Amino acid sequence: MKRPEELARRFLTLADRDIRAFRKLSDDPEMDDEVVGFHAQQAVEKCLKAVLAKHRVEVRKTHDLQVLIEILIQNNLPSPPLREGIDVLGPFAVELRYDSMTTEPLEREQARKVVDSVRRWAEQQLS
């Protein structure tokens, strides 16, 4: 089993892959919001899980960002920034990729701010 620090760093490495995909895709106006939002949501999810892993908090398998934030709060850990923006990304979780759900249009610039802020926050929590 990986040490908490190693697992946390692994989550951030995976988040960075989603961040790169999100940035490239979000610049293309022809890309569907669902695809762009999926990578933003995944990046934030992995950042949250990195912080939880660092603090040895086990999490059942979930893609629900609000559940992950609640677990942070329950464990007296700092909350991520831009919580309202994080809420907007929730519907873009994995489930959306397999259903024909409709979402509100993704405000891509706001999503960039959320992803970048949460990534910086996660890095600070791991330092």
HELIX and SHEET records of a PDB file:
HELIX    1   1 PRO A    4  SER A   26  1                                  23    
HELIX    2   2 ASP A   33  LYS A   54  1                                  22    
HELIX    3   3 LEU A   65  GLN A   74  1                                  10    
HELIX    4   4 ARG A   83  LEU A   89  1                                   7    
HELIX    5   5 GLY A   90  PHE A   92  5                                   3    
HELIX    6   6 VAL A   94  TYR A   98  1                                   5    
HELIX    7   7 ARG A  108  LEU A  126  1                                  19    
END                                                                             
